[in-house]
Amino acid sequence: MKYSNLSRRSFLHKTSLATMSFLPLIGTTSGLLAGAGSQYGIKGKQAPPLFVDYWIDANGQPAQFDQQQLKEKWVYIKCFQKWCPGCHKHGFPALKKVADAFQADERVEVLAIQTVFEGFTTNTQESVREIQLQYELPIMMGHDPGDPKTDPHPRTMRDYRTGGTPWAIIIDPSGKVVFNHFHIDPDKFIPYLQKQLALG
């Protein structure tokens, strides 16, 4: 499986943001995720546990992650790298909107994980806190690097078959992955999730 900034930039260039919106709302598939044979994502499958060794809490302090905190919740996970231009242009602004919208709702868990598969000297543990401060993100954030000497793709990236960064994963309360894509339209996703929460 190949992950690269080049393939991600090529995808963003060829695929309009209109078709990269929150897919369950518009009922279409496009780009790299079109068709059942896509090599990316695990939509429709149970979400694997997160094996991430480094976390900070909403205040930037070292934290312990408990898989139980995701149980029976809607979960929004943003995978990023500090030097990823798509993250800064689309990923972090979308993440900020979602995090702010559901900050006080205990039925929703919003996380961000720096899934490092390149630029290991730039996309560091320290940069996780830098991003948290830059975008004022009131959420837990993790750092999951691969190993350039063995396998550069980190565990989260392999388990969720992400296509690079930015990457959004949404998990429903049953633990099923219901969305995988480079980008989500927060202005469509937020009212969608608010409606789901209202329905109970």
Backbone as a ProteinNet text record, in pm:
[ID]
protein_1_A
[PRIMARY]
MKYSNLSRRSFLHKTSLATMSFLPLIGTTSGLLAGAGSQYGIKGKQAPPLFVDYWIDANGQPAQFDQQQLKEKWVYIKCFQKWCPGCHKHGFPALKKVADAFQADERVEVLAIQTVFEGFTTNTQESVREIQLQYELPIMMGHDPGDPKTDPHPRTMRDYRTGGTPWAIIIDPSGKVVFNHFHIDPDKFIPYLQKQLALG
[TERTIARY]
84.7	0	88.6	55.9	139.8	71.4	144.3	94.8	194.5	146.4	238.6	164.7	236.2	178.1	141.6	221.8	196.1	60.9	31.4	-95.8	-210.4	-192.5	-297.8	-323.6	-217.4	-234.6	-299.4	-260	-319.2	-467.9	-506.2	-646.4	-724.9	-669.9	-740	-754	-655.8	-660.4	-767.2	-781.8	-872.3	-1014.9	-1034.9	-1166.3	-1214	-1326.8	-1375.8	-1419.8	-1412.2	-1455.6	-1604.9	-1679.3	-1823.4	-1851	-1767.8	-1789.6	-1720.2	-1645.9	-1576.6	-1649.6	-1777.8	-1855.2	-1893.7	-1972	-2008	-2095.7	-2037.4	-2100.7	-2236.2	-2258.1	-2389.4	-2502.8	-2472	-2575.5	-2614.3	-2520.2	-2549.7	-2562.7	-2531	-2557.9	-2471.9	-2351.1	-2263.3	-2127.1	-2050.3	-1911.2	-1829.6	-1702.9	-1620.5	-1474.3	-1391	-1247.2	-1193.2	-1099.1	-1028.7	-1117.4	-1228.5	-1312.9	-1429.5	-1437.3	-1549.4	-1540.6	-1651.8	-1657.8	-1617.3	-1668.2	-1643.1	-1499.1	-1426.3	-1290.9	-1183.8	-1224.4	-1126.8	-1021.3	-898.2	-790.8	-785.5	-861.6	-856.8	-979.5	-959.6	-1069.6	-1126	-1204.2	-1269.4	-1416.5	-1478.7	-1619.3	-1704.1	-1794.4	-1883.2	-1829.8	-1704.8	-1644.1	-1635.3	-1616.1	-1598.3	-1464	-1465.3	-1344.1	-1244.1	-1119	-1017.4	-983.9	-930.3	-883.3	-772.4	-756.9	-649	-527.1	-416.5	-291.5	-197.3	-213.6	-134.2	-70.2	61.8	134.9	139.6	124	140.8	13.7	-39.2	-158.3	-138.6	-205.2	-218.5	-367.3	-404.4	-545.2	-577.4	-698.3	-742.5	-659.5	-588.7	-504.2	-356.7	-327	-189.3	-105.3	-168.6	-95.6	-91.6	17.5	24.1	-97.7	-153.7	-277.9	-273.4	-357.7	-375.1	-506.4	-501.8	-622.5	-680.7	-811.9	-884	-983.2	-969.5	-1058.1	-1204.9	-1233	-1370.4	-1437.1	-1355.4	-1415.3	-1485.1	-1465.4	-1531.3	-1658.2	-1679.7	-1788.9	-1924.8	-2006.4	-2142.7	-2150.6	-2048.1	-2046.7	-2027.6	-2064.4	-2020.1	-1875.7	-1789	-1646.2	-1601.3	-1536.7	-1478.4	-1327.3	-1253.7	-1108	-1049.7	-961.3	-889.9	-743.9	-696.5	-555.3	-485.1	-368.7	-301.2	-150.5	-81.8	60.8	80.3	172.3	191.1	223.4	304	348.7	254.3	141.5	46.1	-33.9	-17.5	-89.7	-241	-288.8	-432.4	-491.7	-412.9	-459	-486.3	-393.9	-409.6	-518.8	-534	-634.7	-775.5	-791.1	-924	-940	-841	-856.4	-874.4	-782.1	-790.5	-909.8	-941.5	-1063.2	-1189.8	-1200.5	-1316.5	-1317.4	-1201.1	-1189.3	-1229.2	-1185.8	-1218.4	-1369.1	-1436.8	-1581.8	-1652.8	-1610.4	-1674.8	-1645.4	-1520.6	-1482.5	-1559.4	-1572	-1644.9	-1793.6	-1849.4	-1992.8	-2033.7	-1944.3	-1982.2	-1898.5	-1830.6	-1742.1	-1814.5	-1937.7	-2010.6	-2100.9	-2095.3	-2183.8	-2107.3	-2142.2	-2071	-2099.3	-2193.8	-2224.7	-2134.2	-2047	-1957.6	-1814.4	-1724.6	-1581.5	-1508.1	-1434	-1355.8	-1208.3	-1133.2	-990.3	-912.3	-785.4	-695.8	-567.8	-518.1	-396.4	-301.3	-180.1	-78.1	-20.3	-61.5	-17.5	101.5	220	342	395.4	400.4	457.4	565.6	600.4	703.3	739.4	851.2	887.3	898.7	968.2	972.5	1039	1127.2	1193.5	1108.1	1004.6	915	784.5	728.5	600.2	626.4	656.4	704.3	596	627.7	538	512.2	617.1	604.2	508.4	506.3	421	273.3	240	99.4	45.3	120.9	79.2	78.4	171.8	174.8	47	2.6	-121.1	-241.4	-241.2	-351.4	-367	-254.7	-257.8	-295.4	-238.4	-260.7	-407.8	-477	-616.8	-713.2	-660.3	-742.6	-837.9	-778.2	-855.7	-877.9	-1002.5	-1032	-1051.8	-954	-971.4	-842.2	-855.1	-737.5	-672.3	-538.1	-464.4	-350.2	-328	-225.5	-118.3	-13.1	100.4	134.2	119.9	141.4	236.5	366.6	462.1	495.1	520.2	577.8	727	795.1	939.4	1005.6	1079.5	1138.8	1237.8	1285.7	1381.6	1313.2	1186.6	1115.6	991.5	887.9	766.5	725.5	731.1	699.3	552.3	465.4	323.1	284.1	232.9	199.7	79.4	61.1	-42.8	-182.5	-214.8	-347.4	-371.3	-270.4	-280.2	-303.8	-234.3	-249.4	-385.3	-425.5	-549.9	-673.4	-669.2	-783.8	-766.8	-654.2	-624.9	-646.3	-592.5	-609.5	-527.9	-573.8	-509.2	-406.9	-369.7	-274.1	-327.7	-290.2	-343.1	-380	-484.2	-575.3	-667.7	-716.8	-807.4	-908.5	-1036	-1141.8	-1205.2	-1225.3	-1291.1	-1407.8	-1525.5	-1640.1	-1690.2	-1711	-1754.6	-1887.3	-1984.6	-2114.6	-2116.2	-2222.6	-2224.4	-2214.7	-2242.1	-2226.9	-2081.9	-1994.4	-1853.7	-1820.2	-1915.6	-1893.2	-1839.9	-1742	-1690.4	-1793.3	-1842.9	-1946.1	-1894.7	-1772.9	-1716.4	-1564.3	-1503	-1357.3	-1332.9	-1260.9	-1229.1	-1123.3	-1067.1	-968	-1030.6	-1155.3	-1214.9	-1362.3	-1410.8	-1553.1	-1601	-1722.4	-1781.5	-1847.8	-1787.6	-1844.2	-1981.6	-2009.4	-2138.4	-2252.2	-2220.3	-2320.7	-2317.5	-2196.8	-2184.9	-2243.7	-2219.5	-2265.9	-2417.5	-2497.3	-2642.8	-2687.6	-2616.1	-2648.5	-2634.3	-2522.1	-2500	-2593	-2620.8	-2717.1	-2853.3	-2891.8	-3019.2	-3015.8	-2904.9	-2892.5	-2899.1	-2835.8	-2836.6	-2976.9	-3048.8	-3184.6	-3278.6	-3251.1	-3334.4	-3307.5	-3193.6	-3160.9	-3098.7
-118.4	0	123.8	217.3	335.1	455.4	525.7	647.6	757.8	868.3	976.5	1107.2	1217.3	1348.3	1366.6	1308.8	1323.9	1265.4	1143.6	1081.9	1159.4	1211.2	1287.9	1417.4	1489.9	1614.7	1589.5	1481.2	1446.6	1420.9	1349.2	1320.8	1449.2	1540.4	1663.9	1749.8	1743.2	1821	1768.5	1637.7	1576.8	1565.8	1575	1553.9	1681.6	1734.5	1860	1837.6	1943.3	1933	1904.9	1940.2	1912.8	1764	1682.4	1538.2	1475.7	1555.5	1504.2	1542.8	1577.4	1614	1489.6	1508.7	1396.8	1300.4	1188.9	1101.6	1046	1004.8	952	1051.7	1180.9	1280.8	1294.6	1275.9	1299.6	1170	1058.4	928.3	893.7	945.2	913.6	871.6	809.1	780.6	835.8	867.2	926.7	904.7	938.7	938.8	803.6	803.5	682.6	581.9	626.8	535.8	480.5	510.1	461.9	311	243.6	100.2	16	-105.2	-195.4	-242.7	-230.3	-282.1	-181.6	-67.6	35.2	-19.6	22.7	-21.7	59.9	168.5	256.6	240.4	260.2	264.3	128	126.5	3.6	31.7	114.5	148.7	22.5	18.9	-94.7	-200.6	-186.7	-284	-227.4	-317	-273.1	-202.1	-93.4	-13.9	-87.4	-99.4	-162	-72.6	-129.7	-47.1	46	156	249.9	214.5	183.5	153.9	271.9	373	495.3	518.8	532.6	540	679.7	782	919.4	999.5	1055.6	1139.4	1264	1372.1	1487.9	1517.4	1574.8	1608.1	1744	1791.1	1917	2036.5	2021.9	2129.3	2108.9	2009	1986.2	1906.1	1848	1769.8	1623	1550.5	1407.3	1334.4	1244.7	1178.6	1031	955.9	814.4	796.4	721.3	694.8	561.5	560.3	439.2	408	292.8	255	260.9	243.4	244.3	380.4	485.9	618.7	637.8	544.1	550.4	465	384.1	287.5	355.3	310.4	356	506.3	560.9	701.8	716.3	831.4	872.1	918.6	872.6	905.7	967.5	1081.3	1149.5	1151.6	1089.1	1085	1156.4	1250.4	1317.2	1273.3	1217.5	1181.6	1294.6	1334.4	1450.2	1436.3	1526.8	1551.6	1703	1749.8	1894.3	1958.3	1893.3	1957.3	1932.4	1872.5	1839.1	1963.3	2011.1	2131.8	2113.3	1993.7	1968.8	1972.4	1934.3	1940.4	2084.6	2173	2313.3	2381.6	2344.5	2408.4	2359.4	2229.1	2171.5	2095.9	2013.2	1920.9	1987.5	2076.2	2139	2233.3	2315.4	2397.7	2313.9	2201.8	2114	2052.9	2007	1948	2048.2	2172.1	2276.3	2296.9	2302.8	2321.7	2206.4	2084	1967	1962	1986.4	1982.4	2085.7	2205.5	2310.2	2278.4	2221.5	2192.8	2088.9	1992.5	1881.7	1875.5	1982.7	1983.6	1946.1	1990.1	1967.2	1843.8	1768.9	1653	1524.4	1458.5	1337.6	1218	1232.7	1123.7	1125.1	1223.9	1239.6	1253.2	1178.4	1186.5	1230.9	1340.2	1392.9	1380	1313.5	1288.8	1328.8	1359.9	1381.1	1302.8	1237	1156.3	1193.5	1228.9	1255.3	1120.8	1076.4	948.4	976	959.3	1000.8	887.4	912.2	814.9	876.8	1002.8	1076.7	1198.3	1263	1383.6	1362.5	1256.7	1218.2	1322.4	1403.8	1506.7	1632.2	1643.7	1760	1726.8	1611.2	1569.3	1495.1	1569.6	1514.6	1519.8	1461.4	1471.6	1617.4	1698.7	1840.3	1913.6	1872.3	1941.6	1915.1	1807.7	1780.6	1894.7	1934.5	2045.9	2177.8	2194.6	2316.9	2330.9	2221	2223.6	2248.4	2185	2203.2	2350.7	2417.5	2559	2645.6	2615.2	2696.7	2702.9	2587.5	2582.3	2581.1	2597	2601.8	2483	2363.6	2240.3	2185.7	2181.4	2138	1987	1909.8	1764.6	1692.5	1561.3	1476.9	1459.3	1460.1	1443.2	1345	1259	1156	1168	1090.3	1087.2	941.2	899.8	760.6	756.4	746.5	744	602.3	587.2	462.9	462.5	361.5	349.8	350	456.2	462.6	349.9	282.2	173.6	39	28.4	-98.7	-78.7	-18.3	11.9	155.3	245.7	386	411.2	315.3	337	297.8	391.9	363.2	269.8	220.3	120.3	171	294.8	348.2	350	388	396.6	258.1	159.1	23	-35.1	-17.5	-77.3	-18.1	113.6	181.1	199.1	154.4	161.4	303.5	400.2	538.2	565.5	662.2	693.6	804	846.2	954.9	1053.5	1179.8	1286.9	1404.7	1480.3	1455.6	1337.7	1279.2	1165.4	1171.4	1156.7	1159.9	1022.4	980.3	853.4	882.6	827.5	842.1	702.9	684.1	556.3	579.3	491.8	508.8	441.3	459.2	404.4	252	182.2	36.6	-5	91.9	62.4	39.2	66.2	44.7	171.7	155.3	267.9	302.2	424.9	465.2	567.5	614.8	711.7	703.8	705.6	715.3	803.7	908.5	990.9	1094.7	1156.7	1261	1381.9	1411.2	1534.8	1514.6	1586.8	1587.3	1731.4	1752.4	1885.6	1907	1986.1	2000.5	2065.7	2150.2	2218.5	2123.1	2006.8	1903.1	1798.8	1766.9	1662.6	1705.4	1828.4	1872.7	1862.8	1918.2	1900.9	1756.4	1678.3	1536	1467.1	1489.6	1423.1	1478.3	1605.8	1661.4	1595.3	1566.5	1499.6	1357.1	1286.1	1149.5	1146.7	1243.5	1249.3	1281.1	1366.2	1400.8	1281.6	1193.8	1075.7	970.7	990.5	902.3	773.8
0	0	0	-84.2	-97.5	-35.3	50.4	108.8	73.3	21.5	-8.9	-20.9	3.7	-18	-163.3	-253.2	-395.2	-432.5	-385.8	-421	-358.8	-238.5	-173.5	-247.9	-284.7	-357.6	-492.6	-558.7	-687.2	-671.6	-564	-538.4	-516.1	-432.6	-403.6	-527.8	-616.1	-738.4	-833.4	-840.4	-936.3	-886.2	-753.8	-696.6	-629.7	-670	-612.9	-470.1	-388.8	-250.1	-241.4	-344.9	-342.9	-334.3	-399	-393.7	-274.9	-197.4	-80.7	47.1	36.9	153.6	231.4	334.5	420.7	343.1	298.9	201.6	243.4	371.2	404.3	381	380.5	359.7	214.1	123.7	-16.4	-95.7	-30.3	-90.4	-209.1	-216.4	-328.1	-277	-364.3	-335	-448.5	-419.4	-523.8	-494.1	-591.6	-570.1	-530.6	-438.7	-400.6	-329.2	-274.5	-198	-278.4	-404	-483.6	-503	-484.6	-511.8	-393.7	-391	-279.4	-275	-386	-390	-353.4	-297.8	-263.3	-168.8	-189.4	-100.7	27.8	35.9	152.1	240	370.4	463.8	499.7	608.9	654.9	684.2	603	621.9	628	727.6	745.1	838.9	880.9	972	1113.5	1209.9	1347.6	1362	1434.7	1452.2	1540.3	1495.4	1579.6	1699.4	1806.7	1917.7	1871.4	1942	1911.8	1996.3	1929.8	1998.8	1977.3	2059.2	2049.7	2185.8	2188.4	2315	2375.5	2292.5	2341.9	2321.1	2431.2	2426.5	2511.6	2471	2558.2	2571.5	2686.8	2707.1	2645.6	2668.7	2608.6	2654.5	2765.3	2816.7	2783.4	2702.8	2661.5	2758.4	2859.6	2958.5	2916.1	2949.9	2917.8	2975.1	2895.4	2935.2	2899.4	2965.7	2936.8	2861.2	2754.2	2676.4	2718.8	2742.3	2778.1	2667.2	2605.9	2495.7	2536.2	2664.9	2713.9	2695.8	2684.3	2671.7	2536.3	2445.1	2315.5	2309.4	2411.6	2408.6	2399.3	2303.3	2281.8	2255.2	2192.4	2155.1	2004.5	1954.3	1822.4	1836.7	1747.9	1757.3	1625.1	1636.3	1520.1	1540.3	1450.7	1459.3	1337.6	1363.2	1254.8	1258.4	1148.3	1134.6	1059.1	1107.8	1051.6	1061.6	994.2	1015	1016.1	1096.9	1109.2	975.4	892.5	769.4	651.5	676.6	571.3	530.3	405.1	363.3	361.3	323.7	323.9	464.2	563.3	702.3	742.4	705.6	743.2	662.3	537.1	452.4	482.4	504.4	522.7	654.8	689	800.8	935.2	973	1105	1118.5	1017.3	1030.5	1048.7	976.3	993.3	1132.6	1176.8	1310.3	1417	1403.7	1500.7	1510	1396.5	1396.6	1467.3	1436.1	1497.6	1646.9	1684.8	1826.3	1906.7	1853.6	1925.3	1934.9	1828.1	1825.7	1929.5	1957.5	2045.2	2173.1	2204.7	2320.7	2450	2465.6	2590.7	2585.1	2477.8	2462.3	2492.3	2599.5	2641.5	2551.2	2460	2367	2244.5	2235.8	2120.8	2169.5	2108.1	2139.1	2013.4	2025.5	1914.1	1948.5	1862.2	1884.1	1759.6	1778.2	1664.5	1689.9	1585.8	1598.2	1485.3	1522.4	1422.6	1377.2	1260.2	1205.2	1113.3	1167	1097.6	1010.8	880.7	787.4	700.5	728.9	656.7	741.5	710.1	783.8	933.1	971.6	1112.7	1202.3	1147.4	1229.1	1242.6	1162.5	1168.7	1238.9	1208.2	1265.8	1396.9	1499.5	1626.8	1735.5	1849.6	1965	2000.5	1997.4	2033.7	1938.9	1813.9	1717.9	1742.1	1813.8	1848.1	1934.5	2034.3	2120.4	2042.9	1952.3	1871.1	1789.1	1730	1651.4	1742.1	1857.9	1952.2	1989.3	2014.8	2049.9	1929.5	1814.6	1695.5	1658.2	1669.3	1628.4	1747.5	1867.6	1989.2	1994.9	1992	1987.5	2129.2	2175.5	2312.4	2322.1	2272.2	2260.2	2296.8	2320	2333.9	2197.6	2198.2	2073.6	2095.8	1996.9	2009.2	1902.6	1923.3	1829.5	1803.4	1676.9	1638.4	1519.1	1543.8	1433.6	1389.1	1261.9	1213.8	1242.4	1192.3	1211	1073.3	1040.7	906.5	877.5	981.7	961.9	935.9	976.7	959.3	871.9	929	853.8	885.6	787.7	816.4	846.4	818.5	840	982.4	1060.6	1200.4	1214.1	1336.2	1362.3	1325.7	1364	1332.2	1182.3	1108.4	962.8	902.3	955.2	902.4	940.3	1066.4	1113.9	1045.2	1020.8	959.8	808.8	754.8	611.2	556.8	629.5	587	461.4	383	256.3	265.9	385.3	403.6	505	489.8	574.8	486	522.7	635.1	606.9	714.3	701	815.1	782.8	883.8	896.9	1020.5	1050.7	1143.9	1112.3	1200.4	1237.3	1368.2	1423.1	1494	1469.5	1533.8	1670.6	1748.9	1885.1	1892.4	1783.5	1783.5	1761.5	1735.2	1711.1	1566	1476.7	1333.9	1268	1179.4	1101.3	993.6	995	899.4	798.6	816.5	722.2	725.6	607.3	590.2	468.8	482.9	366.1	403.9	299.6	323.4	391.2	361.4	411.1	440.4	539.1	570.7	570.9	525	526.1	662	750.3	885.3	886	786.7	782.4	746.5	692.4	668.9	780.5	827.3	928.3	1062.6	1104.2	1236.2	1249.2	1156.5	1171.1	1155.9	1073.4	1061.9	1197.8	1263.9	1391.8	1499.6	1497	1591.9	1577.2	1452.1	1428.2	1483	1459.6	1510.6	1663.1	1726.6	1872.1	1923.6	1854.4	1895.3	1884.4	1785.7	1767.9	1876.7	1946.8	2057.3	2013
[MASK]
++++++++++++++++++++++++++++++++++++++++++++++++++++++++++++++++++++++++++++++++++++++++++++++++++++++++++++++++++++++++++++++++++++++++++++++++++++++++++++++++++++++++++++++++++++++++++++++++++++++++

